């Protein structure tokens, strides 16, 4: 922990006993002020900043100048002090009103931690005692603990806006990290340049306590488990970091690796993925945590996807911090209600951080959501013309798409390439595509659409059937039809004629008189299925198969 200044101690220690501050008014507490070198015996803490008193004994008090709106944190959580005695700390106003209390039975074990946002400008008094009550440890009257006081200015956000998303996690796979409790990984290569809070990085460090920091000097060092509200100047480890969330978990209790990282996709839209898979909660190892942090190339967006996040009430008071924090701990973005509080998630949810300031906000940042939202295929359709089949499709949005491939089959099983069209890549608006099968074989042909993404993943549409247009039969499109079907008649047919519609059993359902070679038929009221359309008086050789579909077709 780094502090802006050190305090030099002089004078003797007090040894008087005192009552428990929870049971006694302020004016009955026999205060002995800590001997410090400061004007009028009052400490002033820079903000942001902090100081540390390296040796506080029981029944000592410290006066501190405070400024309204600033957040102050008081802690005896000294992990390197030995021995650590069971402390309690109490914060009093200048008029003797109790402002806060911690008995040392929470996040710091026997030590104490308290956070307070100043409601006025003036002084406060912090008393330190041995719990219960106070007094020195009889066996070692010279035992003392370190007291730290830090200050964080009023909350200001980083240049990001947050938007909820579905749970859009990538595969839980990649390079395993075998991590023990409360540690940082070595330096990890991201695989591409990524801009975070105005600085471009290509490496990061992964914490066993569920954050990713871009400060490489933290590699292999201690990762704190005692969480604090952010922004905060201390501790420094979860600064310049993505907190997803910062909490005390225990990958050292996994039977194998339960933290992974990987880089997926192709430039310029690759994804760097950090996965925490079924990681035990510390002190509640039967409860498991699963999440992913995803960095998106070019857009510089950040995806936070949490599948399961339980609460371990018996450790660190079940607290967790979900958001972003800058270098120095002066700025942060926090998901509402998740700033060092208790909260749980089950079943999967997502949060998206989108940069709003240069240089991280770029020309492609606006396509952030398109990069992660799944491709939405509105329809794949076709119709036959005199010497070719026309294939058409529309998308509502696209994610990282590379190509569309149209394939044809004679039997509906074995497919061959017909045409390849480049995809838009990323889009949030409707796009329409069209291509042709220039020489379809006579009779029925089956078509499907293959979507290929930039990372190599593929997806197939439903299969549609088109019958190559015969010279003596009606030609119908689109296939499949829904509420209407368009009909073109052979040029040699004498008008007027009547079109007859029957089901596969031959039962006549409807008749459509027409005096034109091109017409549109109303199909409302027909169930989905196969029908036959034929020209009255021309025999069964004039029949054309027609497919009616009900309900939306989607990918």
Secondary structure, DSSP 4 states (H G I P E B T S, - for coil): ---SEE--B-SPPP------TTTS-GGGS---B--B-SGGGEEE--SSEEEEEEEE-TTEEEEEEE-TT-EEEEE---TT-SSPP-EEEEEEETTS-EEEEE-S-STTTTS-EEEEE-SSSEEEEEEEEESSS----TT-TT--EEEEEEEEPSP---SEEEEEE------S-SEEE---TTBEEEEEEEEEEEEETTEEEEEEEEETTSEEE--GGGTTSB---S---SS-SS-STTSSEEEEEE--B-GGGSSS--EEEEEES-TTS-EEEEEEEEEEETTEEEEEEEEEEEEETTT--EEEEEEEE---TTSGGG-EEEEEE-TTSS-EEEEEEEEEE---EEEEEEEEEEE-STTTS-TTGGGHHHHHSPPEEEEEEEEE-SS-EEEEEEEEEBSSEEEEEEEEESSSSS-EEEEEEE--SSBSS-EEEEEEETTPPSSEEEEEEEEEETTS-EEE---EEEEPPPTTS-EEESBSBSSEEEEE--TTPPSSEEEEEEETT--EEEEEEESSSEEEEE-TTPPSEEEEEEETTS-GGG-EEEEE--S----
